[in-house]
């Protein structure tokens, strides 16, 4: 059972997309993740790429994030996200973009968006480094923001400057890597 762990929507159940294409972040991993980010969530603007069920963005909203944009291109995932947003009553703070990652980044950049917390939970076979680079290049990560990637424990993504790895944690077969502006190159 997938659920919201803490905050105003605590213990509320979430739907998960049917099938094997989505791998929801385990409760204990989400709990650890939000313990690490606890001082950065309240008032944050959140982007959840490869959102799946939307659990990461919706957890952030429950814990006081200002708004969230959830992106996924899988129809089943988008249906589950829509239903979760509606069931939690957070339509005014959550926006779903049913499109591919690169199209979403282009649209968000054109709209002048910037995010404080960006969650990337792509399929483990996918290298998130190019998407991280695009997020930085398009100015979608705020100056004090953080990108969190979920990946296989065996592989830490090699994300290029101007981002730098600031923290790395393992939870069983899952790895979490945290990237921030490196300071070596000026952010847009």
N, C-alpha and C positions, 0 to 999 in steps of 0.2 A: 504494500500500500504506500503510495506516494502522498506526502502531506507537507503542509507548511510547518516549519519547526518552531518559529518564534515570532513575536510581534503581534500586531492587531488582528491578523488572520490565523493565528496559531491553531494548530491541529486540524485545520480545514483540509479536506482531501482534494487531491488533484488527479485529473485523468491523465493517463499516459497513452501515447499513440499505440495502436495495435501493430503487431509485426515485430520483426527483428531489426529494423532500420534505426531505431532510436534506443539509446542506452542512457536512461535517466541517471543523473548523479545521485549516488547513494546518500541517504539521510546523514550518515556519520561524516561523509566527506563534505556535504553542504554545511553541516553544523561546524566542522573545523574551519572551513573556508570563511564562514561569516564571523567566527570568533577572531580570525586573523584580521578581517576587514571591519570589525565592529565600529571603529571610530571614523570610517569613511563612507558608511552607508546612508546615514540620515541626511536628507536633502540632496542626495546624489542623483545625477542623470545617468541612467543605466542603458547599455546596449547589450542584448543577449543574442549573439550570432549562433546559428545552428541550435535554436532554442528547444527543439524537441517537445517537451511538455510545457515549457516555460517556467519550470520550477525555480531556476536561479533568479530570473528577473522578478518573479512573483514573490519569492522569499525576500528579495531586496525591498520591494514595495511594502511588504508586511512589516519590515523593520524600519520603515521611514524614508525610503528613497522617494524623491520628488516625482520622477516619471521613468518609464521604461519603454524601450522600443525592442520588440522581439522579432527576430528574422528567422524564417525557415522556408525552404522551397518544397518540402514534402507535404502533399495534401493531407495525409492523416495527422501529421504533426500539427499543421495549421488548424485543423478541426479541433484537436484536443486543446490547443492554446486558446482558441476562441471560446470554447466551452469553459475553460478554467478562468479566463478573464471575466466572463459573464457571471459564473458561479460565485466568484469572489467579490463581484461588484466594483471592480477597479477599472472600468471602461474609460473613465475620465483621466486616468494616469498611465494607461498601458495602450500601446499601439502595436498592432501586428502587421508586418510587411511579409506578404506571401511572395517571395522572390528569391533568386539566387543571391549569394553573398556579395559578389562584385556589383551587381545591379543595385543592391541595397546601399552599399557604401557610396556609390556614385550619387544616388538620390539623396542620401543624408548629407553628403558634402555640398551638393547644390543648394540644399535647404539651410546651410550654415550651421548644422548641428555639431555639438561637441559633447562628449560624455566623460563622466568621472570614473565610472566602473564599466569595463567592457569584459564580458564573459564569452570565451570561445570554447565550445565543446564539440569540435568537428569529429567526423569518423577518425578513429585512431590511425588509419592508413594515410590520412591526409596530413601534409606538413603545414602547420599554421603560420610558418614564418612569412610567406608572401602576403597573407591577410594582415598580419601584424604590421608589416612594412607599409601596406596600403593605408591602414588606419592612421599611422603616423604621417605619411605623405599627404593625406587628404585633410589633416588637421582635425580628425574626429576624436582624438584623445586629448582631454583637457591637460593643461600644463601640470597639474598635480594629480592627474589620473593614473589608473592602473589597469593593465590588461591581464586577465587571469586565463590561462589556457589549461584545459584538462586534456591529458594525453596518457599514453602508455607509460608506465613507470620506467621502462627501459630506455626511453628516448626523451631527452629534454630538447625542445625546439631551439634551433639556432637562429634567433631573431636578430636581424641586423640593426646597426645604429640608425637612427638616434635613440633606439630603445635599448635597455640593458636589463638583464635578469637581476631582480632585487631579492627574490626568495624562491625556494623550491621545497616542496613537501611531497612525501609519498604516503599513500594509504592503500595497502595491499597492492593490487596491480595498477592502481591509479596514481598518476603524478599530477601535481598542480604546480605550475610555474607562473610567477608574478613578474610582469615587465613594467618598467617606468621609464620616463625620459632619462637619458644618460647624462645630460649636461654637456656632452661633448659636441653636440650640434644644436643649434638653436631651433626650438619648436616653432611651428607656424602659428 
